Structures are given as structure tokens and as C-alpha cells.
Amino acid sequence: MCVHVADSEYSVVSYLGEMTKHENLISIARVHSDRVFYETPPPRPASPSNGHPIWYGTRFDLKDSNTWKEPDQAVQTTYTNHRGRVYSVQLECWQDLLMTGTREYPMHKHPFTLIRARVFDEAEKLVFQRPLWLLAMGQHRDELSLIEDWEAYERRYDVEHFFRF
């Protein structure tokens, strides 16, 4: 199993669609807070007269919390920055969401886990105005915990600075 972490520029269909071809790869990417995803549609009884299958369920708009259902899982952990300051991180996830795809990349066949990370200081105040949205995509994405997803994404900065310098 391999874990690949990437910034929001890599959370597009053309990139993630290529990554789904790798069976043992889990991609964790940041997502812009203006994206819209969809829940997995409820199953329909098979019938030749039903027409085209429904690929997408209820809309999940990151800007509109009224479109969100209850998180499937929520955990809390701590984060220590490079200056030694300790923060509390609240992680919530919604599983099996979908993004719209293209003919070349049928993303309705590749569900992912959406993670919302919010960072709080010792006074329980939000450190950042907006949450950090991550997605975990891949056949083995459920083998990592939310905290492992968060920690893997957190290591992205070390790798980027290594290549930068």
C-alpha cells in the first residue's frame, strides 16, 4: 500500500482519475472549500425499463452546511507545530462521496472519504477561519484512520520543502 499526498491543484478529475488506476495507492489531497460533491445514490431495483442508472445522490456542497448529513465518524487529536505549540484538531469524515467525472474518468465508480479538519488553540478558539478539507481516495482508503490521513497530509510540507531547497 502506498499513500500519496497532494495539494488542491491535484484534486481535479484528470489527476485523481489517473491515480485510481493504481490498485494499492491511496491519494490524500486538499480540496477547495467551494467544491460540490454527491452522496452515493440509494440502490434501485434492476429493471430494463428503468433507463439510465442514477450515478449521483444528494448534493454535498462544502459552502452550504445545510447540504451535509451527520459525519460518519469524528475524532480528535493534537498537533504540535514547529515552535512547540500544541493545538487540538477535530477531524470529521463523510464516507463514500462521489465527484462528477468525464467520459475518460468515470468518477462515479470511485467513491472517496471527505475529511474536515478544524484546528483549535488552547482557549478552544478556531485558529483558522475556514476548515481544511481533504479527500482520501483509493480502494484501501478505509485501512487508514482519520488521524493517519491527517498525519500523512501534514507530512506533505516536509516533502515539498525538501524538493524546494
N, C-alpha and C positions, 0 to 999 in steps of 0.2 A: 504494500500500500504506500502511495506517495501523496503528500499534501503540497499543494501549490497555492501560494497566497499572492494576491494581486490588488492593485488599486482600482478605483472605479472606472478607469479607462478600459479595463479588461472585463467589465461585467456586461459587455454587449453580446448580442446573439451570435455574431460572426466569430467571436473569440471563444465563448463558452460552448458553442455548438461543436467546434473543433475539439475542445477538451473532453467532451462526452464520448469521444471515440476511444479514449484510453480507459480500459476497464478498471484498473486499480488506482485511478487518480481521483483525489478529492480536491476540488477547486474552492478556495475561500476567497471571495472578492468583496470589496466595499461597493455599496450601491448608493447612487444619488438619492436624496430624500424626496425627489419628485417623481419617482418611478411608480408604475401601476403593475400589479401582478394579479393573479387569479387563483382561487381555490380549485382544488380538484373537483370536477363535477360529480354529482351523485350518479351511481350506475343506472343505466336504463335497460329495460328488458330487451333482449335481442329479437328483432323482428325485421324482415326485409322491407317493410313499409315505413320504417321509422325515418328514413332519409339519412342525411349526413350525420355521423356521430357528433355528439357535443364534446368539444375538447376542453372548454374552459367553464369554470363555475363562477361563483360570486366574485365580484371585483374587490381587490385589496389595494387601496390607494394609500401610499405612505404618507401623503399630506393630509389625509382625512381619516382621523381615528374612528369615525363613525362606521367606516367600512371594515374595521378589524374585528375579528372574533376574539374570544379569550385566548391568550397564549397557550400553546400545548405544553410548554414547560417554562419554568422560571427558576433561576439560581442566582446566588450572589457570591462574589469572590472579592479579593483585594488586589490592588495593583500598586506597585511601588515604582515611582518614576526615578530617573537617573540622579536626582538630588536627594533621594531617600524619603520623599514624602509619600505617605500611604493614602490611597484612595479606595473607596468602595465602588465596585462595579456591579450593576444589576443587569443580568442577561435574561432576555425573554425570547422565545422562539415560536415560530409557526411552521409546521411541517407540511410537506407535500404541496407547496405552492408551485405555480406554473407561470412562465412568461411566454408572450406571443413569439412565434418564430417565423421562419420563412420556408419556402419550398425546400431549400437546401438544408436547413437546420430546423426540423420539426420539434420545437422545444416543448410541445405539449406531451412528448414522450419522456421528458427528463425533469421530473419534479425535483425541487430543492428545499432546503431549510432556510428560512429567513430569520435572522437574529437581530434584535435591537439591543444595543449596549448603551447604558447610561452611566456616567461616572459622577460620583458624589464625593465631596470633601468631608472632613471630619465633623463639620457642622450640618451634614446631610443636605447641603445645597448642591444643585447641579453645577458641575464645573464647566460644561459646555452647553450652550443654549439648545443645540439640536442633538438628537441621538446619533450614534454611529450605527448604520445599517450594514449588515454583512449577509452574504448568502453562501451556503455550503452546498455544493453540487457534486454529485458522483454517486455511483452505485453503493459505495461503502461509507457514505456520509454519516450514517447513524452509528457507526462504530466509534466516532469521536464524540466526546461530551461537549456541552456548550462551553465549558471552561477551556477545554483543549482547543476548540475552534478559536476562542478569544486569544489564547496564548499563542497559537500559531500565527494569527494575524498580527499580533503585537511584535513578533519576531521579524516581520516584513521590513520594519525600519532598519534593523541591523543589516540585513542583506542589501537594501538599497544604498545605504551609506558605504558599505564595503565596495560595491561597484562604482559608486560615485567617486570615491577617493582612490 
